[in-house]
Amino acid sequence: MQERQTLFPLRRVRTDVLDVAYHEAGPEDGDTVLLLHGFPYDVHSYVDVAPPLARHGFHVVVPYLRGHGPTAFLSPSTPRSGQQAALGADVLALMDALGIERAYLAGYDWGGRAACVAAALWPERVLGLVSVNGYLIQDIGAATRPLPPEREAGFWYFYYFLTERGRTGLAADPREVARIIWERNSPEWAFHARDLDRTARAFANPDYTDVVVHSYRHRLGFAPGADAYAKLEARLAGLPPVPVPTVTLDGLADGNFPATDGSATARHFTGPRLHRKVAGAGHNLPQERPEAFAAAVCDVRVLRQENTGPHRTAG
């Protein structure tokens, strides 16, 4: 049986708190784009996105997020936080460690949130943003506000992870938890068991359970954030705008996040923005429709070029 394609080889770099494992492709002197994965997924969401972007001249960096794959904390005393400020700060720290002054950021789910956080808090470092499901900075102050029951049902794992039963269940069988989430997030995605097996290797990280559980408990107001990110979380509580050129994408086959026309989050994007609906795509859009995701990265570069310099056009 043929092995699924992998993003290999991996490189490593140390930031302030992490030893980050990442895949790299394309010319080092090209425009850098960081491709950021979600939960419960890994870098292989971009296995068919990274190569065409490299051919288009991008310097492509695809890191494993904290708690995933070979990425490791440097100190056992560092809180295993999964909060949004930590994910955003990791993006900036990775850029600093790699000597990248400015980059395009592209992601979905946790990775899209990290990209939105970085673009909102440090826009001077971000050339442009691609975000699946729009503006992903969490309004934690409104965490007790219920969604329609049908949508709440799709987020069963949010509440499962609030319990010690959920922590134990995730630790015992992260692959099966991921399978259920994949099927519900992307009901039209005919993924193969080997796709899941490949990604599930990233769940063997010893900090995976702690980071995931803290992420959802903090998101719903059931766990405090780490002290190191308190000031950043205070800024995020104001739902800061994203002023950089942006392409937002919604999958028309997303089982938990219905596609929109983008108007509901338009006020959060104060720079030039394009919004698109992608047919046949579920929540893991870059893996399900890699051509559409790669095109969005190329197009946000064009959007930036059209809206900077002497020939700037209205966004």
N, C-alpha and C positions, 0 to 999 in steps of 0.2 A: 504494500500500500504506500503510495507516494506521500512523503512528508509535506505538510503545508509550508509555504514560503515563510521565512522569518526575517525580521530586521536584524541583521548581523553583519559585521561584528559590533559589539557594544564597546563604548569607551566610558571612562569614569572621570569625574572631576569633583573636588571637594568645595562645598560652599560653607557658610557659617555653621550650619547644623547638620548637613547631609553629605554623604558620599553618593553622588547622583550617577546612575547608569543611564546612558543615552546612546541612541543611534544617530549617526551623522552621514549626510550625503550631499552631493553637489559641490560646486566651487566655493572655496572658503572666502573668496572676495565677492561673492554674490550677495544679494539682499538676504538677510537671515530671516527664516520663519521658524518659530517654535510650534510644533504640533503637539497638543496637550490632550491626553486621553481622559476618559471618565471612569466611573464605577458602575458595575463590576466588569471592567474591560482592562485593556493594557495597550502597549505601544502598537500591537498588531492591528488596531483599528486603522492604522495608517500604512499598512503594508503595500497597498496599491495607490496610495496618495504620494508618499515620499519620492518614488522614482520619477514620476512625470514632473513633479515640481523641481527636482534636481535637473532634469532635462531642460526646464524653462529658466535655468540659471539661478535658482534659489539655493542658498546654503541652508539645508534642512537639518533641524535638530529635533529629535523625538525622545524626550526623557520619560523614564518611569517616575510617576509621582511618588511622593512620600508614602511609605507603607506598601509599596508594590514592587515586585520583581527584585532585582539586585540592589535597588536604591536602599541605603541604610543610614540610620542615625549615627552620628559620630560619638555621642555620649549616651550612656544608659540613663542619665539623669534628665535628659531633655523630655519634656512632656510629649507624648505621642498624640499631638493635636491634629485633628482633621478639619479644623474650622476654616472658613473661607479666607480669613486674613493670612493664615499660615500658607495656604495654597498660593495665594497671590504673591506673598513675600518670597516664596520659593522660586517663582519665575524670575523676579528681579535678581535674587542671589545667584541663580544659575547664569544669567546674562553677565553679571559681574565676574563670576568665576571663569567664564569662557572669553572674557574680554570683548563682549558684544555691547556696543554702545546703544544701538537701536535695532529693533526687530519687529517684524510682523508676528502677531500672535493669533493662533487659530485653535479652536477646540469645541468640545461639546460636553455636556454634563459637568463633572468636576473640573475637567480641563477648560471648558468654556467659562466656568465661573472664575477659575484662576486667571484666565485671560481678561475677563471683564474687570476684575479687581485691579489687575496691573494697569490696564488701560485707563481706568478711572483715577487711580491714585498716583500714577507716574506716567502721564501721557507724553511727557518729553522723551521717554524711552521707547515709545511704541509708535511704529510707522503706520500700522493699521490693524484692524481686528476682524476676524471671522468668528462668529458665534452662532451655534445651533440653539434654537429656541430663544433668541433675543437677549434681553438684558437679564443676566443671571445672578446679580448681586442679591443676596438674601435679605429680606426685610425681617430680621429676627424679632423686632419689636411687635410684629404682627403675626407671630408664629401660632398664636392661639386662635386665630381667625379660621374657621373651617372652610373647606372647599366643598363643592357639591358632592354628595355621597358616592356617586359613580367614580369620580376622580380620586376620592380618598381611598377607595378600594384598591386602586392600582398602586397606591403607595404603602401597601401593607408592611413592607420592610422598614419604612421609617419608624413605625410603631413597634415592630418586632425587636428592633435594635435598642429600643428604650428599656427593654427588660433584660435581666440576666439570662433568662431562657433564650432570648435572641442572640446574645453574645455567645452563649455556649453552642447554639445551633450554627452560627456562622463559623466559629472556630472548628467545629466538627466536620462540616461539609460545605466549604465555600464554593466548590464547583456546582453543587446542586442548587444552592441559593442563586448563583449567577444564572444557571440555566432557566430557572423560573422567571427571573427578572428579564433576561433576554427575550424569552418567548412573549412576555406581556408588553415589553417596551417596543418590540418590533414584530408584530404578528404576521407580517408578510415576508420576513427574512428567513429564507430556508438555509440557515447555517448548518454546517456539518459538525458531528461530534468532535472531529479533529480540530475544528476551529475553537471549540470550547476547551478542549484539552490543552491546546497551545497557550491560550490566554490564562487558563487556570494555574499554570506554572507560576504566574506572577502572584498568586494568592498565598504561596508558600512562605512569603516574607514573614518573619517572626513578629513584625509590628502591624501586620495587615488588619487583624481583628481590632486592635486597640484604636488605630487611626480611623477605621470605618465607623466603629461604634461612637467614638467621640464626635465625628463629623455630624452624624444624625442627631445625637443628643444635644449638641450645641445648637444645631440648626433649629430645633424645636424648643429651645429654652430650658432643657433639662440638665445641662452641664455647663459649668463656667468655661470661659476661654482661658488659654494660657496667658500668663502675665505679659510675656514678651510681645503679644499681639494686641494688647488692650487699646493702645492709641489708634492702631489701624482699624480695629473693630468700631471704635467710636466714630471714626470718619465714615466707615461704611454704613453705619446706622442712619446717616443722612441720605443714603442712596445717591451718591455722587454721580454726576453725568459722565458719559464717555464722549470726549471731544474729538477723538481720532476718526479717520475714515473707517467705515464699518460696512461689512456685508453680513446680514443675518439670514439664517436659513431655517425653515421649518419643514420637517418631513410630513408628507401627506398620509403616511402609514405609521405614524407614531402612536403607539397604543396608550400612552399616558399623557402626552402633551399635544393636544389638538393643534393643527396648523392654523395660523392666523394670517391676517393681512399686514401684521406688524405695527398697526396703528396704536395698539394699547401700550406699547413700550416706546413709542416714538419720542416722547418727551425726555427720555433718558439718553438719547443719542443727539448730541449737539453739533457733531461734525457731519460731513456728507455721508449718506447711508443708502444702501440698496437692500431691499428685502425680497427674498425669493421663497417659493414653495417648491419642494422637490418631490416629484411623483415617485411612489414606490419606496420611499425612504422611511425607516423607523427612527428610533432614538439614537442608534449608533450610526449616524448618517455617513461618516467618512468611510466606514467599512462596507456599508450597504450600497452606497452610491459614490464611490471614490472619484469618479469623473466630475460630478457636480461639486464636490468639496474642493478638489484641486482647482477647478475653474473659478470658484469663489476666491481662493487665495490669489490667483492671477488677477482677478478683477479688482480686488481691493488695492492691489498695487497700481493698477490703471487709475482707479478712483483717486488715489493719493496724488498721482502725477497730474491728473486733471484739475486738482483743487489746491495745488501749491504753485508758487512761483508767479511770474508775470502774467501767465495765461489762466489764472485761477478762475474756475467757474463756480456758480452757486451750487451748494449742496442740496 
